[in-house]
Amino acid sequence: MKRLLIFFAFHITAWLSLSGRLLKAQQARPSDFLILTAWTPDIEKYALLSAENKSTYSRKHGYHFRAIRDGFDASRPPPWSKIRFIQEALRQHRWVFWSDADSLIMNPEIRLENLLQPGSDILLTESSTPYRHINTGQMLFRSCIFSRLFLEAVWRQKAFIHDGTWEQRAVNHLMETCPLPRVHIVPNRICNAFADVPEDPDPYQPGDFIVHFPGCSDKYELVKRYAALAQT
């Protein structure tokens, strides 16, 4: 019964979101977007390189950029705080693009506007390594009731607080139990291509928008090497 109530709650908010959508996705302005990232002191060495890369990209297209280095929720492992950071940012920006600190913009000619899909409020990416699952390294949210309830539903899944993939496990569980019509899922290569992940059947290729290094060792050397290859 609880799952059914959650299911209908999301569909009701989806209808409300649809009725309130007065602008088409392609009409979004650059100033409507925030690129958001965060890191803890232990990963600052490569996170600073990543932040410089994304800040440069943001200036090129007129997007806002914010890097968070404190204010993490001490009651949960650090990755969970991205949910709270996104929630807060959605109060100030029409679109928020979350980007993990172990990723880089490789093709700055691709714009965030290209990711928008009419009728969708959230964009997630799906990996096939080692099985099909959503990866939360890059996520795009529209500021609306649907996005806010989605994020709160993820946060409330306390069973996964100490799971090895943290909020990512919660997102996957939510999507498996309550398929949601206003969430658009795309292959990783669209905006979250993996590199140096041996089992990935569709890894990063030159020209892809974003490269990501989940689960890789020595991320500083990887980020440094790829940052030097990033197009300007």
Backbone hydrogen bonds in HBPLUS format (Angstrom, degrees):
<---DONOR---> <-ACCEPTOR-->    atom                        ^
c    i                          cat <-CA-CA->   ^        H-A-AA   ^      H-
h    n   atom  resd res      DA  || num        DHA   H-A  angle D-A-AA Bond
n    s   type  num  typ     dist DA aas  dist angle  dist       angle   num
A0005-LEU N   A0001-MET O   2.93 MM   4  6.23 156.3  1.99 153.6 159.3     1
A0006-ILE N   A0002-LYS O   3.03 MM   4  6.32 157.7  2.08 148.4 154.4     2
A0007-PHE N   A0003-ARG O   2.89 MM   4  6.11 158.5  1.93 148.1 154.4     3
A0008-PHE N   A0004-LEU O   2.98 MM   4  6.29 164.6  2.01 154.3 156.5     4
A0009-ALA N   A0005-LEU O   2.88 MM   4  6.00 151.6  1.96 145.4 154.2     5
A0010-PHE N   A0006-ILE O   3.02 MM   4  6.28 156.7  2.07 153.0 157.3     6
A0011-HIS N   A0007-PHE O   3.15 MM   4  6.46 154.4  2.22 144.9 152.2     7
A0012-ILE N   A0008-PHE O   2.90 MM   4  6.08 153.2  1.97 150.1 156.5     8
A0013-THR N   A0009-ALA O   3.08 MM   4  6.30 162.1  2.12 145.8 150.5     9
A0014-ALA N   A0010-PHE O   2.82 MM   4  6.01 140.2  1.98 139.5 151.7    10
A0015-TRP N   A0011-HIS O   3.08 MM   4  6.32 152.1  2.16 141.4 146.9    11
A0016-LEU N   A0012-ILE O   3.06 MM   4  6.41 157.8  2.11 147.8 153.9    12
A0017-SER N   A0013-THR O   2.81 MM   4  5.98 156.9  1.86 146.6 153.1    13
A0018-LEU N   A0014-ALA O   2.88 MM   4  6.11 156.6  1.94 147.2 153.5    14
A0019-SER N   A0015-TRP O   2.92 MM   4  6.15 160.7  1.96 151.7 156.4    15
A0020-GLY N   A0016-LEU O   3.08 MM   4  6.24 135.8  2.28 139.4 150.6    16
A0020-GLY N   A0017-SER O   3.21 MM   3  5.20 130.8  2.47  93.1 106.1    17
A0021-ARG N   A0018-LEU O   3.22 MM   3  5.26 158.3  2.27 102.1 108.7    18
A0027-GLN N   A0024-LYS O   2.98 MM   3  5.52 162.0  2.01 118.4 124.3    19
A0028-ALA N   A0025-ALA O   3.22 MM   3  5.91 165.4  2.25 124.5 124.9    20
A0032-ASP N   A0029-ARG O   2.88 MM   3  5.35 160.0  1.92 117.6 124.3    21
A0033-PHE N   A0030-PRO O   3.12 MM   3  5.80 171.6  2.13 122.9 125.6    22
A0095-TRP N   A0032-ASP O   2.96 MM  63  5.89 152.4  2.04 163.6 154.9    23
A0064-HIS N   A0033-PHE O   2.93 MM  31  6.07 171.9  1.94 155.5 155.2    24
A0034-LEU N   A0095-TRP O   2.97 MM  61  6.31 139.4  2.14 143.2 155.6    25
A0097-PHE N   A0034-LEU O   2.76 MM  63  6.05 173.9  1.76 171.4 173.5    26
A0035-ILE N   A0064-HIS O   2.88 MM  29  6.18 160.2  1.92 140.3 144.3    27
A0066-ARG N   A0035-ILE O   2.95 MM  31  6.36 154.2  2.02 168.6 170.8    28
A0036-LEU N   A0097-PHE O   2.87 MM  61  6.02 166.9  1.88 151.0 154.2    29
A0099-SER N   A0036-LEU O   2.91 MM  63  6.12 153.1  1.98 170.1 170.6    30
A0037-THR N   A0066-ARG O   3.08 MM  29  6.50 151.6  2.17 158.9 166.9    31
A0068-ILE N   A0037-THR O   2.94 MM  31  6.27 159.8  1.98 136.6 142.4    32
A0039-TRP N   A0068-ILE O   3.00 MM  29  6.55 147.0  2.11 163.2 173.5    33
A0043-ILE N   A0040-THR O   3.13 MM   3  6.02 165.5  2.15 130.3 133.7    34
A0044-GLU N   A0041-PRO O   3.26 MM   3  5.10 169.8  2.28 107.0 109.1    35
A0047-ALA N   A0043-ILE O   3.01 MM   4  6.01 155.5  2.07 153.9 159.9    36
A0048-LEU N   A0044-GLU O   2.99 MM   4  5.84 156.3  2.05 148.8 148.9    37
A0050-SER N   A0046-TYR O   3.08 MM   4  6.39 159.7  2.13 150.5 156.1    38
A0051-ALA N   A0047-ALA O   2.83 MM   4  6.04 157.6  1.88 149.5 155.7    39
A0052-GLU N   A0048-LEU O   3.03 MM   4  6.18 158.5  2.07 144.8 149.8    40
A0053-ASN N   A0049-LEU O   3.12 MM   4  6.32 158.5  2.17 146.3 152.0    41
A0054-LYS N   A0050-SER O   3.04 MM   4  6.33 158.1  2.09 151.9 157.1    42
A0055-SER N   A0051-ALA O   2.82 MM   4  5.92 150.8  1.90 149.4 158.0    43
A0056-THR N   A0052-GLU O   3.04 MM   4  6.17 158.4  2.09 146.3 151.2    44
A0057-TYR N   A0053-ASN O   3.19 MM   4  6.44 157.3  2.25 140.7 146.8    45
A0058-SER N   A0054-LYS O   2.90 MM   4  6.06 155.5  1.97 142.5 149.3    46
A0059-ARG N   A0055-SER O   3.01 MM   4  6.26 159.7  2.05 150.4 154.8    47
A0060-LYS N   A0056-THR O   3.09 MM   4  6.30 152.1  2.17 144.8 152.5    48
A0061-HIS N   A0057-TYR O   3.33 MM   4  6.65 147.2  2.44 147.2 153.7    49
A0062-GLY N   A0058-SER O   2.86 MM   4  5.80 122.3  2.20 145.8 161.5    50
A0063-TYR N   A0058-SER O   2.91 MM   5  4.66 146.3  2.03 139.4 140.3    51
A0076-ARG N   A0073-ASP O   3.35 MM   3  6.02 171.5  2.36 118.0 120.4    52
A0080-TRP N   A0077-PRO O   3.09 MM   3  6.05 152.3  2.17 134.1 139.4    53
A0081-SER N   A0078-PRO O   2.94 MM   3  5.63 149.3  2.03 123.9 131.6    54
A0082-LYS N   A0079-PRO O   3.32 MM   3  6.01 162.4  2.35 115.8 120.1    55
A0083-ILE N   A0080-TRP O   3.05 MM   3  5.97 153.2  2.12 125.8 130.5    56
A0085-PHE N   A0081-SER O   2.89 MM   4  6.15 162.7  1.92 159.3 165.0    57
A0086-ILE N   A0082-LYS O   2.94 MM   4  6.02 157.8  1.99 144.9 150.0    58
A0087-GLN N   A0083-ILE O   3.03 MM   4  6.24 161.7  2.06 147.2 152.6    59
A0088-GLU N   A0084-ARG O   3.03 MM   4  6.24 161.9  2.06 149.8 153.7    60
A0089-ALA N   A0085-PHE O   3.01 MM   4  6.21 159.8  2.05 146.0 151.8    61
A0090-LEU N   A0086-ILE O   2.96 MM   4  6.15 148.9  2.06 153.5 160.9    62
A0091-ARG N   A0088-GLU O   3.14 MM   3  5.58 157.2  2.19 109.6 116.7    63
A0092-GLN N   A0089-ALA O   2.96 MM   3  5.51 160.0  2.00 116.1 122.6    64
A0093-HIS N   A0089-ALA O   3.10 MM   4  6.24 136.7  2.29 149.7 162.4    65
A0143-SER N   A0094-ARG O   2.74 MM  49  4.97 157.1  1.79 148.0 147.3    66
A0096-VAL N   A0141-PHE O   2.90 MM  45  5.28 158.5  1.94 150.8 158.0    67
A0141-PHE N   A0096-VAL O   2.88 MM  45  5.28 157.2  1.93 145.3 152.9    68
A0098-TRP N   A0139-MET O   2.68 MM  41  5.08 149.8  1.77 158.2 164.1    69
A0139-MET N   A0098-TRP O   3.07 MM  41  5.08 153.0  2.14 131.9 138.1    70
A0100-ASP N   A0137-GLY O   2.80 MM  37  5.01 151.1  1.88 151.6 157.9    71
A0213-PHE N   A0102-ASP O   3.11 MM 111  5.84 150.4  2.20 162.6 171.3    72
A0104-LEU N   A0211-VAL O   2.91 MM 107  5.44 152.3  1.99 151.3 159.8    73
A0211-VAL N   A0104-LEU O   2.99 MM 107  5.44 156.6  2.05 152.4 159.5    74
A0106-MET N   A0209-PHE O   2.75 MM 103  5.44 158.9  1.79 146.4 152.1    75
A0231-GLN N   A0106-MET O   3.10 MM 125  5.81 166.5  2.12 145.1 143.9    76
A0107-ASN N   A0209-PHE O   3.23 MM 102  4.70 159.1  2.28 127.5 126.5    77
A0110-ILE N   A0107-ASN O   3.24 MM   3  6.10 169.4  2.25 123.6 126.5    78
A0114-ASN N   A0111-ARG O   3.00 MM   3  5.48 144.5  2.13 108.1 117.7    79
A0115-LEU N   A0112-LEU O   2.91 MM   3  5.44 158.0  1.96 116.7 123.8    80
A0116-LEU N   A0113-GLU O   3.27 MM   3  5.59 154.6  2.34 107.4 114.2    81
A0120-SER N   A0117-GLN O   3.01 MM   3  5.54 148.4  2.11 148.0 145.2    82
A0121-ASP N   A0182-ARG O   2.94 MM  61  5.65 158.5  1.99 144.7 148.4    83
A0142-ARG N   A0121-ASP O   2.79 MM  21  5.07 141.0  1.95 159.0 163.1    84
A0122-ILE N   A0182-ARG O   3.32 MM  60  6.61 152.2  2.41 159.2 160.7    85
A0184-HIS N   A0122-ILE O   2.78 MM  62  6.07 171.1  1.79 166.0 162.9    86
A0123-LEU N   A0140-LEU O   2.84 MM  17  4.97 158.3  1.88 144.2 148.7    87
A0140-LEU N   A0123-LEU O   3.07 MM  17  4.97 166.0  2.09 143.5 146.8    88
A0124-LEU N   A0184-HIS O   2.92 MM  60  6.29 158.3  1.97 154.8 160.8    89
A0186-VAL N   A0124-LEU O   2.94 MM  62  6.41 159.5  1.98 154.7 158.5    90
A0135-ASN N   A0125-THR O   2.99 MM  10  5.88 157.9  2.04 147.0 153.6    91
A0126-GLU N   A0186-VAL O   2.78 MM  60  6.00 147.8  1.88 155.2 163.0    92
A0188-ASN N   A0126-GLU O   3.08 MM  62  5.37 134.2  2.30 148.1 136.7    93
A0127-SER N   A0133-HIS O   2.69 MM   6  5.37 160.7  1.73 170.2 163.4    94
A0133-HIS N   A0127-SER O   2.92 MM   6  5.37 152.6  2.00 139.2 146.5    95
A0148-ARG N   A0144-CYS O   3.17 MM   4  6.43 165.3  2.19 153.7 158.0    96
A0149-LEU N   A0145-ILE O   2.95 MM   4  6.18 162.7  1.98 159.1 163.0    97
A0150-PHE N   A0146-PHE O   2.92 MM   4  6.08 154.5  1.98 149.1 157.0    98
A0151-LEU N   A0147-SER O   3.00 MM   4  6.19 168.9  2.01 154.6 156.3    99
A0152-GLU N   A0148-ARG O   3.03 MM   4  6.22 154.5  2.10 142.9 150.3   100
A0153-ALA N   A0149-LEU O   2.87 MM   4  6.01 151.9  1.95 145.2 152.6   101
A0154-VAL N   A0150-PHE O   3.02 MM   4  6.36 148.2  2.13 147.3 156.1   102
A0155-TRP N   A0151-LEU O   3.00 MM   4  6.27 163.6  2.03 148.9 152.8   103
A0156-ARG N   A0152-GLU O   3.02 MM   4  6.18 149.2  2.12 145.9 153.4   104
A0157-GLN N   A0154-VAL O   3.22 MM   3  5.70 166.3  2.24 115.1 119.1   105
A0158-LYS N   A0156-ARG O   2.91 MM   2  5.58 128.1  2.19 109.5  93.8   106
A0160-PHE N   A0157-GLN O   3.23 MM   3  6.15 168.5  2.24 122.2 125.3   107
A0161-ILE N   A0158-LYS O   3.19 MM   3  5.24 173.6  2.19 112.7 113.2   108
A0163-ASP N   A0160-PHE O   3.09 MM   3  4.83 163.8  2.11 102.4 107.3   109
A0166-TRP N   A0163-ASP O   3.04 MM   3  4.96 162.9  2.07 107.2 112.5   110
A0168-GLN N   A0165-THR O   2.95 MM   3  5.49 136.3  2.14 152.2 146.8   111
A0169-ARG N   A0166-TRP O   3.08 MM   3  5.57 127.9  2.36 109.4 121.0   112
A0170-ALA N   A0166-TRP O   3.37 MM   4  6.81 152.5  2.45 143.9 151.6   113
A0171-VAL N   A0167-GLU O   2.95 MM   4  6.23 154.7  2.02 148.9 154.8   114
A0172-ASN N   A0168-GLN O   3.03 MM   4  6.26 165.0  2.06 149.8 153.5   115
A0173-HIS N   A0169-ARG O   2.92 MM   4  6.10 158.5  1.96 148.1 154.3   116
A0174-LEU N   A0170-ALA O   2.96 MM   4  6.12 157.3  2.02 146.5 152.6   117
A0175-MET N   A0171-VAL O   3.02 MM   4  6.25 162.1  2.05 152.1 156.4   118
A0176-GLU N   A0172-ASN O   2.92 MM   4  6.07 144.2  2.05 144.7 154.8   119
A0177-THR N   A0173-HIS O   3.04 MM   4  6.17 150.1  2.13 146.8 153.5   120
A0178-CYS N   A0174-LEU O   2.86 MM   4  5.77 149.1  1.95 148.7 156.9   121
A0190-ILE N   A0187-PRO O   3.04 MM   3  5.88 162.1  2.07 126.2 130.9   122
A0191-CYS N   A0188-ASN O   3.11 MM   3  5.98 129.9  2.37 124.2 132.5   123
A0192-ASN N   A0188-ASN O   2.58 MM   4  4.65 142.7  1.72 176.4 163.6   124
A0193-ALA N   A0210-ILE O   3.10 MM  17  6.02 128.7  2.37 146.5 143.1   125
A0212-HIS N   A0193-ALA O   2.73 MM  19  5.83 143.5  1.86 157.7 159.9   126
A0204-TYR N   A0194-PHE O   2.71 MM  10  5.44 158.0  1.76 160.0 157.6   127
A0195-ALA N   A0212-HIS O   3.04 MM  17  6.21 140.4  2.20 168.3 168.3   128
A0200-ASP N   A0197-VAL O   2.97 MM   3  5.68 168.3  1.99 132.2 135.3   129
A0208-ASP N   A0205-GLN O   2.96 MM   3  5.78 157.2  2.01 152.7 155.0   130
A0216-CYS N   A0213-PHE O   3.48 MM   3  5.67 165.9  2.50 123.0 121.6   131
A0222-LEU N   A0218-ASP O   3.43 MM   4  6.80 158.3  2.48 145.7 151.8   132
A0223-VAL N   A0219-LYS O   2.79 MM   4  5.93 175.2  1.79 161.0 162.1   133
A0224-LYS N   A0220-TYR O   2.85 MM   4  5.94 163.6  1.88 151.6 157.0   134
A0225-ARG N   A0221-GLU O   2.97 MM   4  6.03 158.3  2.01 141.1 147.1   135
A0226-TYR N   A0222-LEU O   2.93 MM   4  6.13 171.6  1.94 158.8 160.7   136
A0227-ALA N   A0223-VAL O   2.82 MM   4  5.78 150.9  1.90 146.0 154.7   137
A0228-ALA N   A0224-LYS O   3.28 MM   4  6.44 145.8  2.41 138.9 145.8   138
A0229-LEU N   A0226-TYR O   2.96 MM   3  4.96 135.1  2.16  96.4 109.7   139
A0230-ALA N   A0226-TYR O   2.99 MM   4  6.19 122.1  2.34 144.0 159.3   140
A0230-ALA N   A0227-ALA O   3.35 MM   3  5.13 145.0  2.48  91.9 101.5   141
